[in-house]
Amino acid sequence: MRKRHFLLAAGIALSLGSVFAGALGTPTGKVVLTITGKIGQTNSPQGAQFDMVMLEKLPQHSFTTLTPWGKKPIQFTGPLLRDVLAAVKAQGSVITAMALNDYQTSIPVEDAMKYDMVIAHKMNGQAIAVKTKGPLFIVYPFDAKPELRSATYYERSPWQLKSLTLK
């Protein structure tokens, strides 16, 4: 009888572990992004956590655009925000993005579906250091559409991104 209870308890523990890990996998390196709120897929009690390797395993996209923070166009590379949201089965309509310095901005989920914005981890082919806006930076393809060249979208592009909360 004890053996059966032990096996049942072990099975439940394994099932709970897989509820968290699911299709996301589990970060093995330093967590660089945590996603919480209205999401359907988690891999930890804190929500969905990603290390850099996990983000790099998602399809990567690059574009070159001029930003208001630089004098020359920069190539940004990373997964599309919409692909990251799909990975966690996001269900909200607004994303609150938080930076390492506690800067917060709200991004409509609709923007992620409408524009090919990336969670950049590379600028001009190089990993983004914290001192140069890294390790993660949400970037719109500002040069792709005239409406993106405005304070509204610039303010929705946090650098030193650490977390997203879906509401």
C-alpha positions, -999 to 999 in steps of 0.1 A, spaced: 0 0 0 28 24 9 45 18 -24 14 26 -43 9 59 -24 46 67 -31 42 60 -68 10 81 -69 27 110 -52 57 107 -75 34 107 -105 16 138 -93 49 156 -87 61 148 -122 28 160 -137 30 193 -118 65 198 -130 55 192 -166 26 217 -162 52 244 -156 78 233 -181 54 223 -210 65 233 -244 87 262 -231 113 240 -215 132 252 -185 159 279 -184 193 265 -176 211 299 -178 205 333 -163 168 343 -166 167 374 -188 129 377 -193 99 368 -171 64 369 -185 34 369 -161 -3 378 -161 -28 364 -186 -7 336 -200 -16 300 -206 19 284 -206 44 287 -177 76 270 -168 80 282 -132 59 294 -103 69 329 -113 53 325 -148 71 320 -180 109 325 -177 134 327 -206 171 325 -206 190 338 -237 193 303 -252 155 299 -251 149 332 -268 176 324 -295 158 291 -302 127 310 -314 126 320 -350 150 350 -354 142 381 -374 164 411 -383 157 446 -396 176 478 -399 161 510 -387 170 545 -375 160 551 -339 157 584 -321 186 572 -298 212 569 -324 226 588 -354 229 558 -378 206 530 -387 210 499 -365 203 463 -374 183 446 -346 179 408 -343 156 388 -321 124 369 -320 92 387 -330 73 398 -299 42 380 -313 62 347 -314 72 351 -277 36 359 -268 24 328 -288 50 307 -269 34 316 -236 -2 315 -249 -8 351 -241 -44 361 -237 -44 397 -226 -49 429 -246 -22 451 -230 14 443 -222 32 462 -194 69 461 -202 93 467 -173 130 476 -177 158 470 -153 157 506 -141 119 502 -134 108 522 -165 74 509 -175 54 513 -207 22 498 -220 21 482 -254 -12 471 -270 -10 434 -279 -25 445 -312 9 462 -320 27 429 -318 2 414 -343 3 444 -366 40 452 -367 71 430 -370 86 443 -337 113 422 -321 127 415 -286 162 423 -298 191 407 -282 216 418 -309 225 451 -324 245 451 -355 252 414 -350 266 418 -314 249 408 -281 235 439 -264 253 447 -232 234 462 -203 253 495 -207 242 498 -243 205 491 -238 206 453 -233 204 425 -228 169 429 -244 153 458 -262 118 459 -277 121 476 -311 95 485 -337 106 486 -373 104 525 -372 114 529 -409 88 505 -422 58 527 -417 56 565 -413 32 562 -383 59 544 -363 81 574 -363 64 591 -334 68 595 -297 39 570 -291 59 541 -305 93 553 -293 79 553 -257 67 517 -263 102 505 -270 119 498 -237 155 489 -235 170 468 -207 138 448 -208 133 424 -178 96 415 -177 63 416 -195 29 414 -178 -2 406 -198 -34 423 -188 
